[in-house]
């Protein structure tokens, strides 16, 4: 099949939200028959007859792209990783977007990580009042609190009179526990 500009046409996907997303991906044989993945730009093209159709970009509020295959919805970044690597994602692993941009499915932006590692590369919550993950102002004590979650356990790093001291404590802890350099970026 040739990829010809006039034969590229947009299609939509039917994302149902995270609760409806299947973890078990279709076989590599099925994926190869249905899709062409461009690892340089992250586009996943659906094969339709003698042409390709561009899959939707990005679909929902979180920015992830969802693809429906035979009535089952999958996260596109998982499909891209499997197609490129020609193997299943290990059961205990997740696919992380290194730069935090959830619709950037270029292969250089995708990596396998444990859930714990993936939690160490999260964006800053929009509700953050300090601009730094794990640092907040306590109005009852009039101090800045620093804390960090490691493998589901909340570790208190201390209360500080200065915001800068709380931030320094949090950043030191992030380095100590191996957080990704992008963790907490907006």
Residue, then its C-alpha position, 0 to 999 in steps of 0.5 A: x500500500x502506498x501512503x498518498x496525501x489524497x488518500x489520507x482522511x480523518x476518522x474519529x474514535x469512541x473513547x469511553x473514559x479510563x474505566x472502559x479501557x482494555x488492558x489486554x491489547x490485540x495481537x501484533x498480527x491484528x495490529x499490523x493488519x489494522x495500523x501503520x505507526x510512524x515512530x518519528x511523529x507518533x501518528x497511528x494511521x488506520x489501514x482502510x482498503x488502499x489508503x490510511x486514515x489518521x486516527x483522532x488526536x487528542x480525544x479527551x480532557x486528559x489529552x490521551x488518544x483512545x482508539x477503538x478496535x473491534x468495539x474495545x477501546x485502547x490507549x493509543x500510546x500502548x498500541x504504538x509501543x507494542x507495534x514498534x517494539x513487536x512484543x507485549x507490554x510486560x504485565x507489571x509495566x505501564x507506558x509512560x510519556x516521558x515529557x508529560x504530553x499525553x498525546x505525544x506518542x513518538x517512540x522516543x517519548x514512550x518508555x516502560x515503567x512500573x506504576x511507582x516509576x510512572x507516579x514519579x513523572x506526573x504533572x503539577x496538579x492545577x490546584x497547587x498553591x505553591x507551584x511545586x508538587x508536595x508543598x503547601x501552605x498550612x493556614x492553621x500553623x502559618x507554615x509551609x509543609x513539604x511531603x512526598x509519597x513513596x510507594x503509597x506511603x506519605x512521608x512528611x519532610x517538615x514544616x518551614x517558615x519560608x516557602x523556599x525551604x519547603x521547596x528545597x526539602x521537596x526537591x532534595x527528596x525527589x532527587x533522593x527517591x529517583x523522581x523524573x526531572x519532569x515531575x511536577x512540571x506544568 
